Amino acid sequence: MIFSHFKKSYILGWFLLLSFMNEGVAGFRLSSPDVVKASWNARTFLSEDINKDGLNDLIFFNLDRSRIEILYRTKDGKMPERVKPVQRSRWDPELEDAPYKKEFIFIPETITSLAIGDLNLDGFTDIVTGSPDHGVQVYFRTNDLFWGEPIELETLKLRPESVSIKIRNDKKSNRSSLFLFTQTGLEVLEFEKGKPQYPSVVFREEAKRAYGMNFFDVNRDGIDDWIYSIPSSDRSVRLRLGLKNGFGPERSFDLPVSSFNPVPNFKKNRQFVGINRVSKEASVFSFEFKKNESNDESFNIMDYDLFPEGEDDTSWTIADFNRDGKDDVVAVSSSVSELNFLPAFSGGELGIVRKCPSLKGVNCLHAFKGSIDKSPGLLVLSQAEKIVGISEFLNEGSFSFPKPLPVKADPILSNCADINGDKVDEALIIVEDRSDFVLQVWTVKNGLDFNLTQEIELDEWNREPSGIVPCYLNDDNAMDLVLLTSRESAYLLLNDGKGKLKVVGGDSVFRKSFLMEKNPSQVGLGDINEDGSPELLVAGEGMIRALKWKNEDLYVTKQFNATDPKAELTCPLFVDLNGDQQNELLYFSNNYWEGLQQTKNREFQKAYKIEDESLTPLQVGIKKSKISNSLLSLGSSSIQMITRSVVDKSLQINIQSRYLTDLPKVFHTGVDWGDFNNDGLPDLVCMDGRSHTLEFLKYSDQNKWDSVLHFKVFEEDLHYRGKKGGALEPRDGIITDLNGDGLDDLVLLVHDRFLCYYQEAFPGK
């Protein structure tokens, strides 16, 4: 009966395989599979001890019947009592043939994710279901072992992957948490005595292909870290280190694995295994702190995701607001009425976001030094609310609500700089007064007294300005200004050395050409000849020009040609980013950063290229430290911090072993861990769903993986009545102890049934 539905040629292969398995080559002994009927549309397949009897049960969502089906494992693997026996059919089994009792939970909506755990800490297992369309519900187990009515939770929109829900318990605090991978990011909802504690906390991650919730203490600091994947990326492995109040920035690692799994119950070696999407190798890897020993230009990139993708107007500023010697970041989106303060940590990284109320529709934000003795504040402008004001930094790490300047016209743009040389900033504001644009210079004393000291009419402009750029146009060390507009030529304002600004360069050809139709991201500063007076760097198509004012006109001190002559360059600056004590010209070009460095012949040539998923910057900043400089690339929704990895020990991927199968026409797409010979050491099982093949690997004494067993899962059953299953079969699998003997077994979901392979112990074990 076992082989009655197989082709003759396949029957022989299956018979030889079972003989091979039962003889236990290399210590692997698996039974021929028990078959349990499931459903053609079985989803979210799990194996856990749901009724707390010491045996793992099976649970899945039956889409055809719109119900959760729970299969409780019976003691000793016997047929359930008081069930009428039926004639046993191996390939079309009734549940009564299997050692399981069935229970249903009917669900009116479709679910895509399923998780089980003790949310209310009453000792009973609860069930959480969810989907993008129907939200998240909790089914609590009652004292009489029934399932209560579902409780709908207030959450963000869930991702459709089956691993989008996880329950975690903290024994120390006697609290439970629900982790949800939503389309906005990782949402954490705390529970206390079975009740959700709103509001939840969200850690943004908006990559559409991101999935996975692995929580382990990778860096051994006593706090669990979050490891997940973006399979479509060449840097698919993502890590966010756990902090006291959440998770830090995203780190990406150069390993293109389609998915990966952690080794079970690991303590010393925090290892993971995945299939390399390019080479098709099974790769075992771990995270380690180490130096980059190679001579190549390797950079670490950390992502701080703050706002939704596609934000129209975001502003950023950098300063040491809490006066601890490290530069912090403040960010704001025009769509919300709050500031985001990111304090700097000792290692140079930015901490958890602290939010504080402010104006709505903020389109300009700048660090403002209003006093020599106090922390910097903020100059905040909201064009929507027609207010420009100053927020003071408060000791508790927030900012006061902006105190408005008495500006009578409508404020359009703002910036700040020390114009009069007293080491305190002036507020620079462009206002629109009856369709005319005017630059106003305001002095501020003690954050209380505002005095308008100068007004300059910008009558050459008919379109709104795009930026105010404080710079040193000439060599007198007094702060000058360049006023930009994206539709007309820029204004040049020279400082007379006493704090008064004067418009110059009305007839300058370079002003009307090089500074025509520019925005702030196309302009930067850099001390080209190291004379202490930075040049104005203007980016264009395929080149960057350094400009200075001399002899009543602009002139070009240096021109730098990019490697791509047709690339639109932005964000030019001079900085030592590669740690060789020599500044490079750095600019952004076509989704990558490129650095040019001066050679012995005083020519600038390409030194390095940073192209690992770089975001498009609106502006840039530099965080300086004793160890290295870090580039802050400030985009529309997030920050990237880019640092040379060779300067200090950093978390890197360590590939510990690889295995590439030599089976003909087999290309593995999934891999997981399990101890299949009961020797206490993890083995691997690889799966190729297209060829329906499983391959088992054992780590040998020669420090390599040996293939010790492989077989094909059945391909065809005439009782399928025309159905062929999915493109990948098996389409899911779990390694678990099915019968309570302490040995790892294997369950596969194939077509409309579960195949249960039991590990058989050797005599004497």
C-alpha positions, 0 to 999 in steps of 0.5 A: 500500500505504501507505494501504490500511487507512485510510478514504478521507476520512483518506487525503486528509488524510494525503497532503496532510500528507506533501506539507506535511512534505516541502516543509519549511514553516518548516524542518521536514522529517520523513519518512513513518514507518517502522513497527516491530512491538512489542507491544500491551503494550509498556512502559518504552520507551527509546532508547539506544546499548546496544551502543556502536556509535554508533547508538541502539537501542530497548528495551522490556518486552513484557508479553505475552511476559514479556521485554525486547526489544532492537532493535539498529540496523543500520549504514546502516539496511539489513536485517540479513544472513542473514535470509530476506526476506518480503513487505513490509507497512507496517502489519503489519511483520515485524522482518526488514523493519526495520533492527534486530536483535532480542535477548531477555532473558526475565523471569519477573516483570512489571516496571514500570520499566527503566533502562540505564547502566554500573553497574560502570564496565566500559564495557558497558551494564547493565540495571536492572529493577524493580516494586513487587511483585518488587523491583529486579534488575540484569543486567550485560553480560559481556565476551563480550557476554552478559547475566549472571544477574540480581542482586536488590538490597535496596531499598525498595518501588519506585513503579510509574511507568516513570521510577522508576529512574535510573543516574548515574555520577560520573567524579570519584570513579569511582563509580556510583549507582542512584537509585530513586524508592520509595514512601518517597522517593528511595533512593540506592544506591552501587556500587563495582566493580559491588557495591552498598554497603549501607546505601542512603540515603533522602530521604523523599517520601511523596506518592503521586502524586510522580514524576520524577528530573531532576537539574540544578544549578539554583542553580549551586553545583556540586551537582546538585539534584532536580526532580520533580512532583506532578501533582495539586497546584496547586503541582506543581513540586517542587525539592530543592536538592542539598547535600554529603551529599544533598538539602535540604527540598522547595520547591513552586512555584505552577505546575499542570503535569501533567508537565515535561521539561528542555531537552536539553544546556542550559548557560546557561538551565536551562529546563523545559517542561510542559503547564499542567493548568488552561489547557492551555498549553505553558509554558516555565519556569526557576528564578530567585533574585529578590524578590517584587515584588508587594504580595501576601502571598507565602510560601515553604514548605519541607518536611522529611519525616522520618518515615512518614506517620501516625506516632502519636506524634512529638516535636520541640524547637528550640534552638541546640544547637551554639551557633552562633547559629542554632536547630536542631531535634531530632525523635523518633518513638516507633516507633524508638530514635533521635534526629534532629538537624537543624542550622541552616544560615547561610541559616536552612534546616535541614541533613541529618539526623544520627541518634543512638541513644536510648530507644525509645518517646520521647513527650516531648522538650524542650531542656534548659538544664542549665548557663549555660556549656554547650550545651543538652541534651535532657530525654527521656521514654519512657513505654514504657521508664519512663525519663526522663533527660537527654542532653548535646550532644556536640561531634561533633553528636550526643547522649549516651545519656540519664542517667536521673533517679531517678524511682520512679513511672512517668513520664507527661509531662515539660517543663522551665523555669527555675522558681527564676530561676537561668537553669538549667532544672528538670525538670518530670515528671508521674508516675503513682503507684498511679493518682494523678498527681503533678507533680515538680520536679527540679533538676539540677546539672552534668548529674550531681546530681538533687534532687527539690525539690517534689511536687504531687498532682493529685488532681482528675484521673482521666485522663492529662494531655496537656501541661505548659505553662510560661507567665506567668500573672500579671505577676511575671516568675516562671515559672508552669505550666498542666497540661492534660488532654484530658478534664478541666479544667487545673491552674493553678500560680502561682510564689511568686517563689522557685521554689515552685509553688502550685495556684490557681483551684480555683473559677475558672469560666474555668478550668473552661470555657475550659481544659476538655479541652485539649491543648498544640496548643490553647494558646500564648503571646503578648504582646498589649499589649507589656508584656513579660509574654506572655498565655496564648492558648487556642484554641477554636471560631472564637475565641482568648482571651488570659488572665491571672491577676489578683485571684485569678482568670483574666480575659480580656484580649482575644478574637480572632474568626476569619474562620470562626466554626465552625473549630477553631483550634490553635497560636495565637501572636504573631509578625511573619511578614510582615516589617512590624515588627508582630506578628500573631496567627497560628493554624491553621484547617481546613488553612490558616494565618491571620494577624490584624493590628491596624488603626489602630482597634486592631481585629484583621482578617485580614492574610493566609492561607497555604493551600499544602498546609499540614500539620496541626501538633502544635506550632509554633516560631519561628526568628528571624534578622536578615532575617526570622522563620520559622514552624516547623510541626511535624507528625506526620511532617514539618516545614514552614518558612514564610517571607515571600518578599519579605524576601530573594531566593528561588528562584521560577518564572519563566514565560518563554513560553507557547503555547495551541493554536488547533487545534479539539478539541485539548487537549495533554497532553504536550510535549517538546523537540527540534531539528526543523529543525537550526538549533541551537535547541530546538523543541517537539512537543506531543501530544494522545493523545485526538485522536491529534494532534502539533503542532510549535512553533518559537520565532519572532523575535517572542519567541513560539511559532509552530505550523509543523506538525501532523498526526494519527497513524493512527487505525485498522487493520483488522488490529487484529482488534478491538483498539482500543489505549489511551485515549491514543494515542500512549501514549509517545514519544521524541526521539532520533537514530535513524539516526546522522545527527546530527539529532533524530528522533521515535519514537512507541509507538502500539497495537502498533508503533513509528512512526519519523519521521526528520528530513530535512536540507535540501540543503547542510546 
